[in-house]
Amino acid sequence: MDALTSNIGHCLWTGIADAGKAVTVADRLLSDDMFSGWGIRTLATSMSAYNPMSYHNGSVWAHDNALCAAGLMRYGFTGHTQRVARAIFDAAAHFGYRLPELFCGFPCEEYPVPIPYPTSCSPQAWAAAAPLQLLTTLLRITPQPSAGRFWCAPAMPGHYLPLRVTGLRLGQAHLTIDTRRDGWDLAGLDGTGIELVREPRTCHATAAT
């Protein structure tokens, strides 16, 4: 490998990573040189080209983190996923809940707020979509109406509970998911003929974290 980058998380997202290598990938994504506390950096601090203010060589991109989080969850790394999601949500709070295209990769231990990238676009479409992808990932939703199934098994960090998500469209159905510390409920599937599968659909489950 020429460099340690966030691209390795995309290998989890697409499912092309061997299950036996997933643990190494997951742990490297959350290592100190990759994870700033505000998100996964595009390039590790241990790389010679690292620059926390570089567009691609050390900055943090919200959509990139959302893809990495989805990949981590796909392989069963729930704890890793929650850390990434919370980092991006915490960063969003400092940007008025409108995530920019990217921000600098300085560590949160040294900087109590994420440092803006001077010329990043805001709003930016894929940054705006990142929290929705993260929410879908944490709720562990996988709809497959053609197969008559809807997988759901929320793994929301307790920090965000209780949480109610309403107005989810599945064909003509409108779903509501209520997540609490003592459990969760999903309403709206009655009469659709679609089975609720109360477990995550992980294609490469390798860890229970």
Beta strands, then each sheet from edge to edge (+ up, - down):
strand 1: 142-144
strand 2: 149-151
strand 3: 163-170
strand 4: 173-180
strand 5: 183-187
strand 6: 195-197
sheet 1: 1+ 2- 6-
sheet 2: 3+ 4- 5+
end
